[in-house]
Amino acid sequence: MSEFDSDFDVAIVGGGPAGSAAALTLLRYSKLRTVVIERSSYDGWRAGETLSPGVLPLLGYLGAEGVLSEGQRRAYATSAAWGSADVVSRDFLYTGGGDAWHLDRTRFDAALAGLVADRGGTLLTGATVGKVEPRWTLGVNDSTIQAKFVIDATGRHASFARTQGAHATADDHLTGLVAIFEGGDDSQAATLVEAVEDGWWYSAHLPSNRTVVAFMTDADVVRAGRLHDQEAWLERLGDTRPTRLRIVNAQLVHGPIACPAHSQMLDPVAGEGWLAAGEAAAGFDPLSSMGIGYAIASGIQSARVAASTLGGDTEHQQLFANDVRRHYQSYLAKRQAYYRMEKRWPESPFWARRQA
């Protein structure tokens, strides 16, 4: 982390899609001094690969369409064996919303954050927030910065919000065991979901002839089956049909690693001089395909709230929190309806928990 100015209007903790979207909104539509504090250096693997068609207008709003120009892969359809063993496909051509994308997620996040620096924002990488003092003095590595408003975009950990007494309430214990394969036939440009007795499998072909394969199940199933173990995970994969066929002649090169995928909401979402955005505010089941899109939309909205709050309108923070709550409750109802479509395993605890 190099030398930087220490006085800002808005400090954004977390440099993923939500944090970068908040910063890019402030830089494009206000004159507020903005800093993004990101603990990584964008040099490690990141989960979350699918960008739905509805996100493209949001990237346009940010002036960030170019982040998809290199090293990313178009996806033209989604396929699912859900409710029966038959795979049913839906082509994006008939939705009118354009194509989806399968991402090199590290490249995508780094490209968005790079725009923050290019447009005059301050981007601190390899940086962590330590001591937090009111209104707001933040210890960042061995330095200190001042900010008038803080946006927590640290993901499900909501690390800044927790220093302010916030806590997350989870509605399930969904866990993703995610692995990367390399090689084989990657000609299928569609996301695939395959339901099984104690969860469901997700797979997508990524850039650079890689394929992500994830088993989504509950934490107790993971423990009971010792599914952190590679051999046990591969044995479960061998019991699948369309998922297994996608990786014929491919080589496992990474994982599986456990990634939290439960549904949760933060309480409170906002406080005096701060709010949470993206997965720090609300986390969603990957089945919803809401992850990156919600993060970017939430980041944009959080920036607007920060700007209006600093302009003297404090009502927008509560309206933002109310909107997150309504959105989350609506999502829970839709999630239940979708899980109820799968009726093959009525005695399975995994499905019963989501259909009750």
Secondary structure, DSSP 8 states (H G I E B T S, - for coil): ------EEEEEEE--SHHHHHHHHHHHHH----EEEE-SS-S-S-----EE-GGGHHHHHHHT-GGGGSSS-EEE-EEEEE-SSSS-EEEEGGGTTS--EEE--HHHHHHHHHHHHHHTT-EEE-S--EEEEETTTEEEETTEEEEEEEEEE--GGG-HHHHHTT-EEEES--EEEEEEEEESS-----EEEEEEETTEEEEEEEETTTEEEEEEEEEHHHHHHHTTTSHHHHHHHHHT-SHHHHHTTT-EEEEEEEEEE---EEEESSEETTEEE-GGGTEE--GGG--HHHHHHHHHHHHHHHHHHHHTT--HHHHHHHHHHHHHHHHHHHHHHHHHTT--S-TT-HHHHHHH-
